[in-house]
Amino acid sequence: MTNEDSALLLRRINAGGEDAREAVAEFYKQEYKLLYRTALKILQNEVDAEEVVHQLFVDMLAGNKIPREGSMQTFFYVAVKNRSLNIRRSKERAGMPGTTLEINPRYDLPYIEDCDPDEERKKRVIAAVNQLPPRYQQALRLSYWEKRSHPEIAEIMSITKMTSYTLVKKALITLRKLTKLDKEAGLINSTPGEPR
């Protein structure tokens, strides 16, 4: 994208209306991959990288965070870099407490108790949870162990409510895949009538 193209897109976006939405869509198609790779390089987490770039475009569509002049590419590159660094710093400061789950009888996932009261099975599920990325672990811990709502999870993790839903959903999907692999390897006994 040339400086002239960038300036034209910027004028269209700042003008507002339907043309602004089309200009944002054009910019998204052209620059998303670069912005995503920038965020991913800093955060080392696909979900967080997607969220940073997504939120930037949401802000852009809402009319916030749009430069009045200059290069849109530079503005968004710097914005993605700064937001990513802020997230990384907040995680480092917080030390990501509680990202490794420990077996504690007070905190039982409901489906673990319903499926099989066997302690060995619980341990294997907890071990599978510990194989998840730290953000997935934290989202599951907050949702199932601490019974937090998605708005609460979003606030605690400094993410949007929608990202909270996504994190918990992806964590459960990944957990199911991990436990399915354990079943196939014979590590978890399959019982009749058990959900697959």
N, C-alpha and C positions, 0 to 999 in steps of 0.2 A: 504494500500500500504506500503510495507516494504521499508527500506532505500535502499536496493539493487535494488528493482523495480524502485524506484525514480531515483537512479543514472543511471540505464540503460536507462530509458526514457530520462533523461537529455542528455546522450551521443548521443542517436538517434536524438534528436531535434537539438543539436549543430552540428551534422554531416551534416544536411541539406538534401535536396532532398525529394523524395516521402516518404521515411521512416520517415522523420521528421514530415511530415503532418500526417501520421498514428499515430505517437507517440503523437502528439498534440491532435488528435481525441481521443485516448485512455485516455489521461490525462483529457480531457474535460468530457468524460463520467463518469470517476471515481470521479472527484473533483468538478464538476459544482455545485451540490446541496449545498455542504458545503460552497463554495465560495459565492454563491448567498445568502444563509441564513446569512452569515457574513455581507455582504453588506446591506441586508435588515434590519438587526437588528440595524445597525448604521444609515441608511438613512430613514427608515420608509416609503419607497416609492418604489413600485415594479419596475416601469419604470427605475428609477435611478439605482437601484440595478442590474437590467438586463444589463443596459448600462455599468456599471463599469466592470462587469465580462466579458461581450462581448468585450469591448475595450481591456481588458488585453489579451484575446485570439487572437484578431486581431494583437496586437503588437507582440505577441509570434510568430504568423505565419509569420509576416513580418521580423522576425529575431531581433526584438528589445526587450529589457527588459527580456532577458533570462539569468539566472545565469549560470556561467561556471562550478560551482561545488556546492556541498551542497544539501540541501533538496528542491526539487521543491515545495512540499506542504507548507513548511514554507515560502519560497520566495513568493508564490502566496497569501497565507493567509495574510502576512504582506503587500503586494502590494494592495490587495483588501481593507484591513483595512485602509491603508494610503490614497488611492484614495477616499474612502468613507468619511473619516474624512475631507479631503480637500474640498469635495463637500459640506458637511454639514457646515463646517466653512464659506465657501464662501456665502452660503445661509444665514447663521446667520448674517454675516457682512453686507450683502446687505439688510438684513431685508425683503427679498423677496418683494420689492416695487411693488405696483399695483397688488397684487395677489387677492384682493377683488375688484370686478368690481362694479363701481357705475354707476347709470343711468346718462348718459350725452348725450344730444341731438347731440353733435358733432360726437359721435362714435356710429354708427348704423351698426349692422350686415346686410349685403345686404338681406339675406333671411328673416329677420324679416320684413323689409319694404315691400318686395314683397308679403309675405303671408298675412299680415293683418296690416293695419296702426293703429289699436287699441292700445292705450297707455297701457292699462291694460295687453294686451298680451305681449308687450315688457317687461313690469315689471316682468311678470311671467317667461319669457325666461331668463332675467338677474338673477332672483332669482335661476333658475335652474343652470345657469352658476356658481353662487356663491356656489352651493352645490358640484361642482367639486373639486378634489384635487388641491392644490395650483399650482402645475406644469402645470396641464391642463389649469387652468385659465390663467396663464401667457402666455402659448403657444397660446391660442385663442386670448388673448388681443393683443399680438404682431402680429399675423397673420391677424386678421380681423379688429381690431380697429386701429392699427397703420400701417397696410398694409406692414408689413416687409416680406422680402423674407426668405426662409428657411436657407440660409447661414447666414443671419443677425440674425435670431432667434437663430441659433446654437451658434453664437459668443456671443450674449447677455446672453444666458442661460448656457454657458460653456458646451455645448454638441456637438455631431456630427450632421451633416446635416441630416443624416438618422434618428437619434433620434428625430430631429425636426419634420420630416414628421410623424413619429410614434406618437409623443405626440399630434400633431394637429388632426390626424386621430382618435386616441383613445378618445380624448376630444370630438370630434364631435359625435362619436358613443355613448359615455356615455350621452352626452347632448340630443341626439335623444331619448335614452331610458328614460331619466328623463322626457322629455316633452311628450313622449308617455304615461308614467304612469300618468301624469297630465291629459291627454286627457281621459284616461280610468276612472279616478276618477271624471271626469266632470269639472276639473279646467280650462281646455283650450277647447274652443268651436271648434269642428271640422266642417269645411266648405267643401261643395262639390268641388271636383277637387284639394283639398289640398294634397300635397305629404305626404305619411305616412311613 
